[in-house]
């Protein structure tokens, strides 16, 4: 007499991934309504797990606790990555055994960048797993990129058990998954892309990466709000989370690390999308500054920092009379709340009447800046547009503005000044508090120290 195994069912929140024993209208974790979906679970057995990780040289199934002093360190050098941008964002290269989640909007270039990485790593055996495109489509993209290699294997598969069988045969040194939302495992009886499927598939590749010391890159989809699709625990599981950003109306793409266990999260890489793939932008300051024949009011250049990289960006401001009664405040690429704070400082501390005027701010190039060191440039751009007086094109700024109207210092001022000098600027306005430890004789650019916004206004516009 055969017995039927009991089917285990549970409910997962499609917003945050929290598991519930029964259906409720409101998720107790994230507070969203009507997001719980019933899913069927299947528990894996010991034999299933042994078969799944047959590619592992030394599977650790029964781990035992040991003293910290008894743990031996093994030297695993990072895998060198072709190109400086991805190397900088990863923190110096690919760490063996790491799990990297790579997210971005549809059509931004995630698959192109990962295929370029697979084709340009000449001395590594790479398995590129595609669950969205056929082998012919990947071949067409590879032909467009124009890079060839003899060690890149393409697998069109969505079942994780079949993927691990191919991994056991090929024994790759790097695995790329495109994408994690298209995969499914037999241990969870739900549709691909669901919370439980994404979590379980990611957990399988996490165990594989740690046990075999093989780095794994997983491409992930994002939601309409801009966050990575799937449960939030997915970002906690991986070692590194990379975010590919950009505007479809611009050709430039920004690569940031929102989480990195092996490096800094302040670094940024810039790419240019063209007909033959993604090209690295080695000098972003030149593309973020518009070359104009005549000076225009409302435009100011700021020296900012993205991690260890100095950049000069163009800030644009437009101040006009409020035509609809209620003044508008709009900002692109800059925090709108900080813009409101700067306008309040100009109104209260400096006496500029901007409360009845519309103010629009734009950071040129389609990038987003969080560095407070661009405050002074924004303030000067707003005052320039309000007075309709242009700022000289040879002048740039690098300082933060405080609530009392004082000009506050910023970090890495030497690198900012050097970048401005390299691009041919003649003057740079910085805070007087940056005098300590700074030797102006080392620079050919004129350094102007200021304390208040009124001083800057007087020097620029008389």
C-alpha positions as CSV (number, residue, x, y, z in Angstrom):
1,X,0.0,0.0,0.0
2,X,1.6,3.2,-1.1
3,X,1.4,6.4,0.9
4,X,1.0,9.8,-0.5
5,X,3.4,12.4,0.8
6,X,1.8,15.3,2.6
7,X,2.0,18.5,0.5
8,X,3.3,21.4,2.5
9,X,1.9,24.8,1.6
10,X,2.8,28.3,2.9
11,X,2.2,31.9,2.0
12,X,4.8,34.4,0.9
13,X,4.6,38.1,0.7
14,X,5.4,39.1,-2.9
15,X,6.6,42.5,-1.7
16,X,9.1,41.7,1.1
17,X,9.3,37.8,1.0
18,X,8.1,37.2,4.5
19,X,6.7,33.7,5.1
20,X,3.3,33.3,6.7
21,X,1.5,30.1,7.9
22,X,-1.9,31.3,6.8
23,X,-3.4,33.9,4.5
24,X,-4.0,37.4,5.9
25,X,-5.0,40.6,4.2
26,X,-2.1,42.7,5.4
27,X,1.6,41.6,5.6
28,X,2.8,42.0,9.2
29,X,6.3,42.8,8.1
30,X,6.0,45.4,5.3
31,X,2.4,46.5,5.8
32,X,1.4,45.9,2.2
33,X,-2.2,44.7,1.5
34,X,-3.2,41.7,-0.6
35,X,0.4,40.6,-1.4
36,X,0.3,37.1,0.1
37,X,0.4,34.3,-2.4
38,X,0.1,30.6,-1.6
39,X,3.0,28.4,-2.7
40,X,3.8,24.7,-2.5
41,X,7.1,23.7,-1.0
42,X,9.0,20.4,-1.4
43,X,11.7,19.6,1.1
44,X,15.0,18.3,-0.4
45,X,16.7,15.1,0.8
46,X,20.3,14.4,1.6
47,X,20.7,12.4,-1.6
48,X,19.3,15.3,-3.6
49,X,21.8,17.7,-2.2
50,X,24.7,15.3,-2.8
51,X,23.6,15.0,-6.4
52,X,23.1,18.7,-6.8
53,X,26.6,19.6,-5.7
54,X,28.5,16.8,-7.4
55,X,30.7,19.5,-8.9
56,X,32.0,20.4,-5.4
57,X,35.5,19.0,-4.7
58,X,34.9,18.9,-0.9
59,X,31.2,19.3,0.0
60,X,30.9,20.3,3.7
61,X,27.6,18.7,4.7
62,X,28.3,18.1,8.4
63,X,30.1,21.2,9.6
64,X,31.5,21.3,13.1
65,X,32.3,24.4,15.2
66,X,36.0,25.2,15.6
67,X,38.0,27.9,17.4
68,X,38.7,31.1,15.6
69,X,42.5,30.6,16.2
70,X,42.3,27.2,14.5
71,X,41.0,28.6,11.2
72,X,43.7,28.6,8.6
73,X,43.8,31.4,6.0
74,X,44.1,30.6,2.4
75,X,45.4,33.1,-0.1
76,X,43.0,33.5,-2.9
77,X,44.1,36.3,-5.1
78,X,41.4,38.4,-6.9
79,X,40.6,37.6,-10.5
80,X,41.8,40.5,-12.6
81,X,39.0,42.1,-14.6
82,X,39.7,43.8,-18.0
83,X,38.8,47.5,-17.7
84,X,39.3,50.0,-14.8
85,X,35.7,50.8,-14.3
86,X,34.4,47.4,-13.2
87,X,37.6,46.8,-11.3
88,X,37.2,50.0,-9.3
89,X,33.5,49.3,-8.4
90,X,34.2,45.7,-7.4
91,X,37.1,46.9,-5.1
92,X,40.0,45.5,-7.1
93,X,38.7,42.5,-9.0
94,X,36.5,39.4,-8.6
95,X,36.9,37.6,-5.3
96,X,36.8,33.8,-5.7
97,X,33.7,32.2,-4.2
98,X,31.8,35.5,-4.2
99,X,28.2,35.9,-5.2
100,X,27.4,39.2,-7.1
101,X,23.9,40.5,-7.8
102,X,23.7,42.8,-10.8
103,X,20.5,44.8,-11.3
104,X,19.2,47.5,-13.6
105,X,16.3,48.6,-15.7
106,X,15.3,46.7,-18.9
107,X,17.4,47.6,-21.9
108,X,20.0,49.4,-19.8
109,X,22.9,47.1,-20.8
110,X,23.2,44.4,-18.1
111,X,23.4,41.5,-20.4
112,X,25.8,43.4,-22.7
113,X,28.2,44.2,-19.9
114,X,28.2,40.7,-18.5
115,X,28.8,39.2,-22.0
116,X,31.6,41.6,-22.5
117,X,33.1,40.5,-19.2
118,X,32.8,36.8,-20.2
119,X,34.4,37.4,-23.6
120,X,37.3,39.5,-22.4
121,X,38.4,37.2,-19.6
122,X,40.7,35.2,-21.9
123,X,42.3,32.8,-19.4
124,X,39.2,31.7,-17.5
125,X,36.7,29.0,-18.4
126,X,33.3,30.7,-18.2
127,X,29.7,29.4,-18.3
128,X,27.1,31.9,-19.4
129,X,23.6,30.7,-18.5
130,X,20.8,32.4,-20.3
131,X,17.2,32.0,-19.4
132,X,15.9,34.8,-21.5
133,X,17.7,34.6,-24.8
134,X,18.5,31.8,-27.2
135,X,22.1,30.9,-28.3
136,X,21.6,32.6,-31.6
137,X,20.7,35.9,-29.9
138,X,23.7,35.7,-27.7
139,X,25.9,34.9,-30.7
140,X,24.5,38.0,-32.5
141,X,25.4,40.2,-29.5
142,X,28.8,38.7,-29.3
143,X,29.4,39.5,-33.0
144,X,28.3,43.1,-32.4
145,X,30.7,43.4,-29.5
146,X,33.5,42.1,-31.7
147,X,35.4,40.1,-29.1
148,X,36.0,36.3,-29.3
149,X,37.3,33.7,-26.9
150,X,37.6,29.9,-26.9
151,X,36.7,29.4,-23.2
152,X,33.2,30.9,-23.0
153,X,30.4,28.3,-22.9
154,X,26.7,29.3,-23.5
155,X,23.9,27.3,-21.9
156,X,20.2,28.1,-22.5
157,X,18.5,26.6,-19.5
158,X,16.2,27.5,-16.6
159,X,16.2,24.4,-14.4
160,X,18.9,24.7,-11.7
161,X,19.4,20.9,-11.5
162,X,20.3,20.8,-15.2
163,X,22.6,23.8,-14.8
164,X,24.5,22.1,-12.0
165,X,24.9,19.0,-14.1
166,X,26.5,21.1,-16.9
167,X,28.7,22.8,-14.2
168,X,29.9,19.4,-13.1
169,X,30.9,18.5,-16.6
170,X,32.5,21.8,-17.7
171,X,33.9,22.8,-14.3
172,X,33.9,26.6,-15.1
173,X,35.9,29.1,-13.2
174,X,33.2,31.8,-13.4
175,X,29.4,31.4,-13.8
176,X,27.1,34.1,-15.1
177,X,23.3,33.7,-14.6
178,X,21.0,35.8,-16.9
179,X,18.7,36.1,-15.0
180,X,17.9,34.8,-11.5
181,X,14.2,35.5,-12.0
182,X,13.9,33.1,-14.9
183,X,15.3,30.1,-13.0
184,X,13.3,27.5,-11.2
185,X,14.2,24.5,-8.9
186,X,12.3,21.3,-8.5
187,X,12.5,21.7,-4.7
188,X,9.9,24.5,-4.8
189,X,6.6,23.9,-6.7
190,X,5.8,27.4,-7.8
191,X,6.2,29.5,-10.9
192,X,9.6,31.0,-11.9
193,X,10.1,34.5,-10.6
194,X,8.1,34.0,-7.4
195,X,9.6,34.9,-4.0
196,X,10.2,31.3,-3.0
197,X,11.7,30.3,-6.3
198,X,14.1,33.3,-6.4
199,X,15.2,32.8,-2.8
200,X,15.8,29.0,-3.2
201,X,17.6,29.4,-6.6
202,X,19.8,32.1,-5.1
203,X,20.5,29.9,-2.0
204,X,21.6,27.0,-4.2
205,X,24.1,29.2,-6.1
206,X,25.3,30.7,-2.8
207,X,26.1,27.2,-1.5
208,X,27.7,26.3,-4.8
209,X,29.9,29.4,-4.8
210,X,31.1,29.0,-1.2
211,X,31.7,25.3,-1.4
212,X,33.5,25.3,-4.8
213,X,35.2,28.7,-4.4
214,X,33.7,29.7,-7.8
215,X,32.5,33.3,-8.3
216,X,28.9,33.6,-9.6
217,X,27.3,36.7,-11.2
218,X,23.5,36.9,-11.1
219,X,21.6,39.4,-13.2
220,X,18.4,40.6,-11.5
221,X,15.3,42.5,-12.6
222,X,14.1,45.6,-10.8
223,X,10.6,46.8,-10.0
224,X,8.9,49.9,-11.2
225,X,10.0,51.7,-8.0
226,X,13.7,51.0,-9.0
227,X,14.4,48.4,-6.3
228,X,15.6,44.8,-7.1
229,X,12.7,42.4,-7.7
230,X,12.2,39.5,-5.4
231,X,12.6,39.2,-1.6
232,X,14.7,41.6,0.2
233,X,16.6,38.7,1.7
234,X,18.2,38.2,-1.8
235,X,20.3,41.3,-1.3
236,X,21.4,40.1,2.2
237,X,22.4,36.7,0.9
238,X,24.8,38.0,-1.8
239,X,28.3,39.5,-1.2
240,X,28.0,42.4,-3.7
241,X,25.1,44.3,-5.1
242,X,25.8,46.2,-8.3
243,X,23.3,48.7,-9.7
244,X,23.4,49.8,-13.4
245,X,21.8,53.2,-13.8
246,X,21.1,55.6,-16.6
247,X,18.6,57.4,-18.6
248,X,17.4,56.0,-22.0
249,X,17.7,59.5,-23.4
250,X,21.4,59.6,-22.5
251,X,24.1,57.4,-23.8
252,X,26.0,57.2,-20.5
253,X,25.5,54.5,-17.9
254,X,26.5,54.6,-14.3
255,X,27.7,51.5,-12.3
256,X,27.4,51.7,-8.5
257,X,27.9,49.2,-5.7
258,X,25.1,49.5,-3.2
259,X,26.7,46.7,-1.1
260,X,30.2,45.3,-1.2
261,X,31.7,43.0,1.4
262,X,35.1,43.2,-0.3
263,X,35.4,46.9,-1.1
264,X,33.9,50.4,-0.9
265,X,30.3,51.3,-1.8
266,X,31.3,54.9,-2.8
267,X,32.9,54.0,-6.1
268,X,31.3,54.6,-9.5
269,X,32.0,53.5,-13.0
270,X,30.8,55.3,-16.1
271,X,30.1,53.6,-19.5
272,X,29.0,54.9,-22.9
273,X,26.5,52.9,-24.8
274,X,27.3,52.7,-28.6
275,X,26.8,50.4,-31.5
276,X,29.5,47.8,-30.5
277,X,28.7,47.6,-26.8
278,X,29.7,49.5,-23.7
279,X,32.8,51.7,-23.8
280,X,34.5,52.8,-20.6
281,X,34.7,56.6,-19.9
282,X,38.0,57.3,-18.4
283,X,37.6,61.0,-17.9
284,X,34.0,61.7,-16.9
285,X,34.7,65.4,-16.2
286,X,35.0,66.2,-20.0
287,X,31.6,64.7,-20.8
288,X,29.8,66.2,-17.8
289,X,30.8,69.8,-18.8
290,X,29.3,71.5,-21.8
291,X,31.6,73.5,-23.9
292,X,29.9,76.8,-24.6
293,X,31.0,79.7,-26.7
294,X,29.3,82.2,-24.5
295,X,28.7,82.2,-20.7
296,X,25.0,81.6,-19.7
297,X,23.3,82.6,-16.5
298,X,22.3,79.8,-14.1
299,X,25.3,77.5,-15.0
300,X,27.9,76.7,-12.4
301,X,30.7,74.1,-12.3
302,X,31.3,72.1,-9.2
303,X,34.2,69.8,-8.2
304,X,32.7,66.7,-6.6
305,X,33.9,63.2,-5.5
306,X,32.5,59.8,-6.3
307,X,34.4,57.5,-4.0
308,X,38.1,58.1,-4.8
309,X,37.4,59.7,-8.2
310,X,37.2,63.5,-8.6
311,X,34.8,64.8,-11.1
312,X,33.7,68.2,-12.4
313,X,30.0,68.4,-13.1
314,X,27.8,71.1,-14.5
315,X,24.9,72.3,-12.3
316,X,22.1,74.2,-14.1
317,X,19.5,76.5,-12.4
318,X,16.5,78.4,-13.6
319,X,14.7,80.9,-11.5
320,X,11.5,82.6,-12.8
321,X,8.4,84.3,-11.5
322,X,5.7,81.9,-10.3
323,X,3.0,81.9,-13.0
324,X,0.5,79.7,-11.2
325,X,0.4,81.2,-7.8
326,X,2.1,78.5,-5.9
327,X,5.9,78.5,-6.5
328,X,7.3,75.2,-8.0
329,X,10.4,73.4,-6.8
330,X,11.8,70.8,-9.2
331,X,15.1,69.0,-9.1
332,X,16.7,66.4,-11.4
333,X,19.8,64.6,-10.1
334,X,19.8,66.4,-6.7
335,X,17.9,65.8,-3.5
336,X,14.7,68.0,-3.6
337,X,14.7,68.4,0.2
338,X,18.2,69.7,0.3
339,X,17.3,72.2,-2.5
340,X,14.5,73.4,-0.3
341,X,17.0,73.8,2.6
342,X,19.4,75.9,0.4
343,X,16.5,78.1,-0.8
344,X,15.5,78.7,2.9
345,X,19.1,79.7,3.7
346,X,19.2,82.2,0.9
347,X,15.8,83.6,2.0
348,X,16.4,83.8,5.7
349,X,20.2,84.4,6.1
350,X,21.1,86.2,2.9
351,X,18.0,88.2,2.2
352,X,17.3,87.0,-1.4
353,X,13.6,86.9,-2.1
354,X,13.0,83.5,-3.7
355,X,9.9,82.4,-1.9
356,X,7.6,83.7,-4.7
357,X,9.6,82.3,-7.6
358,X,9.8,79.0,-9.4
359,X,13.2,77.2,-9.0
360,X,14.3,74.4,-11.2
361,X,17.6,72.5,-10.8
362,X,19.3,70.0,-13.2
363,X,22.6,68.1,-13.0
364,X,23.9,67.8,-16.5
365,X,24.6,64.4,-18.0
366,X,21.7,62.5,-16.3
367,X,23.6,61.6,-13.2
368,X,22.6,61.7,-9.6
369,X,24.8,63.5,-7.0
370,X,24.7,63.1,-3.2
371,X,27.9,65.0,-2.4
372,X,27.1,68.1,-0.3
373,X,30.2,69.7,-1.9
374,X,28.1,70.9,-4.8
375,X,26.0,73.1,-2.5
376,X,28.0,76.3,-3.3
377,X,27.8,75.7,-7.0
378,X,24.0,75.2,-6.8
379,X,23.6,78.4,-4.7
380,X,25.7,80.4,-7.2
381,X,23.8,79.0,-10.1
382,X,20.4,80.0,-8.5
383,X,21.7,83.5,-7.8
384,X,23.1,83.8,-11.3
385,X,19.8,82.9,-12.8
386,X,17.8,85.1,-10.4
387,X,20.0,88.1,-11.3
388,X,20.4,87.0,-15.0
389,X,24.2,87.5,-14.6
390,X,26.5,84.7,-16.0
391,X,29.2,83.1,-14.0
392,X,32.7,83.2,-15.7
393,X,33.4,79.9,-17.4
394,X,36.8,79.6,-15.8
395,X,35.4,79.5,-12.3
396,X,34.3,76.4,-10.3
397,X,33.2,75.7,-6.7
398,X,33.8,73.1,-4.0
399,X,32.1,73.7,-0.7
400,X,29.1,72.9,1.4
401,X,26.6,75.5,2.6
402,X,25.4,75.3,6.3
403,X,22.1,76.4,7.8
404,X,23.6,79.7,9.1
405,X,24.8,80.7,5.6
406,X,28.4,79.8,6.3
407,X,30.6,78.1,3.7
408,X,31.6,74.7,5.2
409,X,34.7,72.6,4.2
410,X,34.6,69.4,2.2
411,X,36.8,66.3,2.1
412,X,39.6,65.5,-0.4
413,X,40.0,69.1,-1.3
414,X,43.4,68.6,-2.9
415,X,42.0,66.1,-5.4
416,X,39.1,68.4,-6.3
417,X,41.5,71.3,-6.9
418,X,43.9,69.2,-9.0
419,X,41.0,68.0,-11.2
420,X,39.8,71.6,-11.8
421,X,43.4,72.6,-12.6
422,X,43.8,69.8,-15.0
423,X,40.7,70.9,-17.0
424,X,42.0,74.4,-17.3
425,X,39.9,76.3,-14.7
426,X,41.5,79.5,-13.4
427,X,39.7,80.0,-10.1
428,X,38.1,77.8,-7.5
429,X,36.0,78.9,-4.5
430,X,36.4,76.8,-1.4
431,X,35.8,77.2,2.4
432,X,38.3,79.1,4.6
433,X,38.2,76.1,6.9
434,X,40.1,74.1,4.2
435,X,43.2,76.3,4.7
436,X,44.5,74.0,7.3
437,X,46.9,71.5,5.7
438,X,46.5,73.0,2.2
439,X,49.5,74.6,0.4
440,X,48.2,76.9,-2.4
441,X,51.7,77.1,-3.8
442,X,51.4,73.5,-5.1
443,X,48.7,74.6,-7.5
444,X,48.7,77.0,-10.5
445,X,44.9,77.6,-10.2
446,X,43.9,80.6,-8.0
447,X,42.3,79.3,-4.8
448,X,39.8,81.7,-3.2
449,X,38.8,81.1,0.4
450,X,35.4,82.3,1.5
451,X,33.3,82.2,4.7
452,X,29.8,83.5,3.7
453,X,27.6,83.4,0.7
454,X,27.5,87.2,0.5
455,X,31.3,87.2,-0.1
456,X,30.9,84.8,-3.0
457,X,28.1,86.9,-4.4
458,X,30.1,90.1,-4.2
459,X,33.2,88.6,-5.9
460,X,31.1,87.1,-8.8
461,X,28.6,89.8,-9.5
462,X,29.9,92.9,-7.7
